Every structure is written in structure tokens, then in C-alpha cells.
Amino acid sequence: MHEATLPRGTAAARVSAARRSWARFLRRRTAVAGAAITLVFLGAMLLGPWIAPYPPTATNYNQTLAPPSVAHPAGTDDFGRDILSRLIAGSRYSLGMGLAAVTLGAAIGTAWGISSAFYGGVFDNVSMRIVDILLAFPGLLLAIAIVAILGPGLVNVVIAVGLFSVPTFARLTRSPALAAMGQDYIEAARAVGAANARIMGRHLLPVALPTALVYFTLRIGIAILTASSLSFLGLGVQPPTPEWGAMLAAGRLFLNVAPQLVIAPGIAISLAVLGFNLLGDGIRDALDPRLRE
């Protein structure tokens, strides 16, 4: 049976759709490049202790502010610490905070959007007005305000960056869930006495997940940049933790004599954000049902 004649909703149809999406993804070179960059950074995050040439906190006062060399490919900082090793170790903090923050925002925002679409009426109107108010604040300003209340620190940065992601996830996931509310299978589920939580989890969540997945990938880059900005401003992870934003803040004092202290973490942040954005764009295009061969 040809792929186009497979009945919708069957396992074979879902497998066929997944294959077509995967093929569309592989045909986009920028998407493949983004996936490769992302895998490199995730590999550094997971394998950091085993692939770093030196311990990130090891000091050598005979090699302070050394330029890039064979022994230190990215140079050393003002304490003689290897910058490349600190970048690899810092990926655990910068990428970890981004992933944790977006996961928190996606979980709360998706539940919010689905609940708003399901209950509708006054609840939906009030819920979306709250989302509008939150979206009116610039993301970084809102994160700074939350950190100012909670105090600096890794966990508080994750909470702050995660919370400013919530309203966008709520807005995006509400739309497909609201469209699904008018379908016959929702009415059938209600007719047989299915619980509200079961209807939302079994029928509305799968409809909203593709949209949430695409934005999840795109949002990670923004979260990494925001978390690094907070650390740069002294509101995030505190020295001597090798977080990329904190490394930028410390390196700016030696910009004229050792520019590698700023260039290296700046390149790491830029590449990580670029990789996740390209990957998110590729996933969005691959999952877009309007695209055809």
C-alpha cells in the first residue's frame, strides 16, 4: 500500500509521517549543522570531566594570561587556569541551566495552555489576560526582577529563566488544544465519563506537543543567553564557578592584554545559541504539515 493511501491514525501512517519528517529534516543543511553543533556541546556537557585537558580549577601562577598554545589551546586566565577546560566544565552550568529552565517553563506553560483551552469561558479569558501582562515585560527584565527577589544563584537563575518562558508556552499550546476541543472524540470522551485530567492528558496534550517541542528547542538558545547575561551582571552563578557568562564578566578586566578571556566564552555562547536555533528551525520545518515533497 502506498504511503499516501494509509489510513490516518494507524501505526503505519504515523511511522510514514515520521519518516517523511525525518527526510525533510535531513534535506536542510542548516538543520543538520545545528544538530551537529548541539551534539558537540551536549557531548562536552556529559563527558566534560573525561575530555577536559586540565581540572577547571587547577591554577598555575607561572602561566597567567598566557596566549593560546599547544599546551593551552585557548590560553589561560589571570589565575593560570586553562580556559578550554573551564569552557568544557562551564557547558554543564550554561547548557544545564538552559535545559532545566526551558523544561520548567514548558511543563508549567503547556499545562497552563491546555487547561485554559479545556475549561474555556471566564477561566480562559482571565488566564490569557494574565499571559498578556507577562508577555508585556521584556524577558531579561522579568528574569532580573525575579532574581532580585530570590537572590543570585544557580537554582534561582533556573527558576527566573523558566518562569519568563511560561507565558509563551501557554499561548502557543493553547491554540492547537483549543482547535482540538471542537473535535468529536473530545465529546465522545466526555460522553463516556472520562475525567478532565484524562481528556487533557490523553487527547489535548498530544495535539499541543509538536508546537511545544519546536519552541522548546528554540527557547533553549534564548535561555542560555539570558542565564549567561544574568551571570555577567553578577546576578547568576558566582565565581569561581566556570560558567560562561561569569567568565565573560571576569575576562573583561583583561580585555586589552588577554582578549582570549572574552573571545573564548563569547564564541562558546554564540555557537551554542546558534546550534539550538538552527536545530529548532529544522524541527519546525520538518514537522510542518503544510510542507510537501
URBEL-V268226 format. One record per run of one state. SS is the DSSP state (~ for helix, > for strand, _ for the rest). FROM is the first residue (numbers start at 1). TO is the last residue. If there is no record, write none. Layout:
ss = (SS | SS)
from = (FROM | FROM)
to = (TO | TO)
//
This chain:
ss = (_ | ~ | _ | ~ | _ | ~ | _ | > | _ | > | ~ | _ | ~ | _ | ~ | _ | ~ | _ | ~ | _ | ~ | _ | ~ | _ | ~ | _)
from = (1 | 3 | 6 | 11 | 28 | 29 | 52 | 76 | 77 | 82 | 83 | 120 | 121 | 136 | 139 | 151 | 154 | 181 | 184 | 192 | 196 | 233 | 244 | 255 | 260 | 288)
to = (2 | 5 | 10 | 27 | 28 | 51 | 75 | 76 | 81 | 82 | 119 | 120 | 135 | 138 | 150 | 153 | 180 | 183 | 191 | 195 | 232 | 243 | 254 | 259 | 287 | 293)
//
